[in-house]
Amino acid sequence: MAGVEKFVEADNAEAIITRIEHKSRKIESLLKQNKPVEALKTALEGSPPMTRDERCKSANWIVVHRALMAIKDVDGMFSSLDPEYYDILMKYLYRGLSTGDRPTCDQCLRIHEKLTERAGLGCILRSLADTVNTV
């Protein structure tokens, strides 16, 4: 997790958006190849974007959401997903739950249950307590 000093200024937001667009194209390619776990890993890499710019955070959420919704085998996902992604994944699950969108919430709850079993309650606590790295 990054410290406050590593956040970029809003004038660099366009560069971040460009990187997110590149990531989005890569994710779409992985999804077409039926590699949803790889797509999710790619979506989570470099997250959250080191900015407080809401456009960047929203653009990154869209990319992560696309990958999350493509996951069909949640148990299989965790056999391939490295533990380094667990905390940031939990943050995005809570963002998904906050949308109120039924399919998104259903998927986030399915993943949340398995993630909590795998990573423990500490993952939830770290996700909620980290107010610097917001998604």
Secondary structure by P-SEA (a helix, b strand, c coil): cccccccccccaaaaaaaaaaaaaaaaaaaaaaccaaaaaaaaacccccccccaaaaaaaaaaaaaaaaacccaaaaaacccccaaaaaaaaaaaaaacccaaaaaaaaaaaaaaaaaccaaaaaaaaacccccc
